[in-house]
Amino acid sequence: MPPIPVGKTSERYEFEVGRVALEAKQYLEAQTHLKRFLDAHPGHALADSAQFLLGQAQFKSRSYAEAAVEYSILVREFPRSELRDDAAYQECFCYFSQMRKPQLDATFALRARDCLNDFLIRYPESPQGKEASERLADIANQLAEKEYELGKTWTNMKRYEAGLIWFDEVLTQYPTSRFVPDALLWKARCQEKLGQAAEAEATYQRLLADFPTHRAAEQARRTRPRPTADTAPPTPR
């Protein structure tokens, strides 16, 4: 480990040992010394920095749940700290990092979404705002994929009404996700199977109008039934 810039008798010694250990990627060592510093000097001017570095050490060692707790302590106990915004965002990123595949439990995706939405409301000027919005888009796509795949599963089982429920969930809850065009295509097919010809044609028309170059629109053009007088939209007068 690199040399420590202060002597062992300095109040900052444990902090500096922890900081240097973190930079050297010795994460458990860093946690030990940063905790010692916080226990011995809870009101020190560097306490918020130590708290943040402790969260970083746990995050780097993939202890995401523990790191989230340490970041939240900084936000709560040091409301005037310049590190507050960073800690609030890092707490959200801890939940984001624990997200599971779309077909599995969505608890952490939902928690990350709520945390990021709250972050954007509380810290609208934060430099992490753009990244937070990008993370929210990723989460929306993952949650939409879960609903979309459920809709496909029910449709393939010929449970068309159940399929419609899940495709409508994608369309209403995640209207900006990348699964919207495919959800529209599958929704129209379900409506066809249920004998809802006019509704199916309206869904096809929405797909073609909103996503004309998407592959789902190309499939719709090739496979959808030719509109009839009963299903075609009314001609403007």
Secondary structure, DSSP 8 states (H G I E B T S, - for coil): ----SS-TTSTTHHHHHHHHHHHTT-HHHHHHHHHHHHHH-TTSTTHHHHHHHHHHHHHHTT-HHHHHHHHHHHHHH-TT-TTHHHHHHHHHHHHHHT---TTS--HHHHHHHHHHHHHHHH-TT-TTHHHHHHHHHHHHHHHHHHHHHHHHHHHHTT-HHHHHHHHHHHHHH-TTSTTHHHHHHHHHHHHHHTT-HHHHHHHHHHHHHH-TTSHHHHHHHHHS----TTTS-----
